[in-house]
Amino acid sequence: MTPVHFSFTSAFILGLMGLAFHRTHLLSALLCLEGMMLSLFIALSLWSLQLETTNYSTAPMLLLAFSACEASTGLALLVATARTHGTDRLQSLNLLQC
């Protein structure tokens, strides 16, 4: 495994571990998701550059568009949660009370 592949794989794994183990605030979960998407975007961009074909050049832009939609949806949920519950802590959210 090359150092470039190792760095993107470790960035994705660190984002996934942060999402799985550090679940105190909704904002920290959203930041971990954005870190994972950023590492996937850079890895997919480098992969399409290494193949040197135009068929795979649209995949990073499509992933970036989905990442922007995911970020806007997450921020909208963060604002809605902060307005209704008064905090963005994930322990205060209970699906049975909705």
Sequence and secondary structure as in RCSB ss.txt:
>XXXX:A:sequence
MTPVHFSFTSAFILGLMGLAFHRTHLLSALLCLEGMMLSLFIALSLWSLQLETTNYSTAPMLLLAFSACEASTGL
ALLVATARTHGTDRLQSLNLLQC
>XXXX:A:secstr
  HHHHHHHHHHHHHHHHHHH  SBHHHHHHHHHHHHHHHHHHHHHHHHHHT STTTTHHHHHHHHHHHHHHHHH
HHHHHHHHHHS  BGGG  GGG 
